[in-house]
Amino acid sequence: MSARDAARLRYTTLAHGALEVLDPLPPEAIGEALDALALPAAPRILDLGCGKGALLIAAVERLGGEGRGIDLNPAFVAAGRALVAAHGLADRVALELGEVRADALEAGAWDLVLCVGARPLGRTLEENLTALARLLRPGGAVLLGEGYWRRAPDPDYLALLGAGPEEMPSRAELDTLAVPGRLRVRRVIEASTASWDAYEGAYLANMLAFCAAHPEDPDAAAFEARARGWYAAYERWGRDTLGFALVALS
Ligand SMILES: C[S@@+](CC[C@H](N)C(=O)[O-])C[C@H]1O[C@@H](n2cnc3c(N)ncnc32)[C@H](O)[C@@H]1O
């Protein structure tokens, strides 16, 4: 791993602190999304970019069956394994550390695939979704967590994100996502402004708490400046511009 990647992982790990769900969705979103799907009893569930596995755990607790999660962040996987054990699911949920690789995943083998806040199998949303569809058994479903534009992004906000406007869909485009003959949208659940505020507020507070507790850390000053800058951009643009939704497709 490059020093740059390691620094990025350290930042996101510290900023998420004790958060279990690493996205701005409210806790009830996963249940609402699963209710929109008709899944078999005891499903096989795969979660790509599972973070601490909180959504996978919620899905297995609700549906039964067994789960496999994969994430490249060692701290998230370690915290997730502790969470799995605390929920008494160690015999049914396995979290693996590593990059998601298409050739290491069984195709046509999963009843439900979660992919929330990451595109590990494609550069674009469409490429990622098409690759996810290949993993499903007949009748299988996908829960996709994606950002979207609530309005046209300000060029200064795009520069800060390092993103282009084409990298995310509009809200209307989420409704028409599909893999022809395989998947169409059954439900879209949006993060509310309140749940976004809670997520961004915790992200800032966790980082400021770390920096205050570790002023001697060589990264502390840069991390604090970055966290404050990010939150200011959220208040100035992000709250009105950026959405996040859980999309249930089957
Ligand atoms: C925004 S977080 C969401 C985590 C989790 N899905 C949730 O909603 O709580 C995205 C996660 O995807 C992981 N990730 C991104 N790309 C990945 C890849 N190619 N292979 C494995 N994990 C990846 C990150 O490490 C991070 O934990």
The ligand as a Gaussian input file, in Angstrom:
#p B3LYP/6-31G(d) Opt

LIG

0 1
 C      -18.699000       4.674000       2.359000
 S      -18.019000       3.221000       3.057000
 C      -19.517000       2.300000       3.317000
 C      -19.327000       1.057000       4.161000
 C      -20.590000       0.233000       4.343000
 N      -21.100000      -0.255000       3.075000
 C      -21.655000       1.043000       5.063000
 O      -22.531000       1.596000       4.368000
 O      -21.583000       1.125000       6.302000
 C      -17.312000       2.401000       1.642000
 C      -16.451000       1.227000       2.018000
 O      -16.040000       0.579000       0.841000
 C      -14.728000       0.106000       1.009000
 N      -14.175000      -0.087000      -0.336000
 C      -14.128000       0.817000      -1.349000
 N      -13.603000       0.267000      -2.452000
 C      -13.284000      -1.022000      -2.126000
 C      -12.691000      -2.118000      -2.843000
 N      -12.313000      -1.970000      -4.116000
 N      -12.513000      -3.292000      -2.198000
 C      -12.883000      -3.428000      -0.904000
 N      -13.454000      -2.436000      -0.173000
 C      -13.647000      -1.257000      -0.782000
 C      -14.067000       1.186000       1.860000
 O      -12.926000       0.711000       2.540000
 C      -15.195000       1.581000       2.791000
 O      -15.164000       0.849000       3.981000

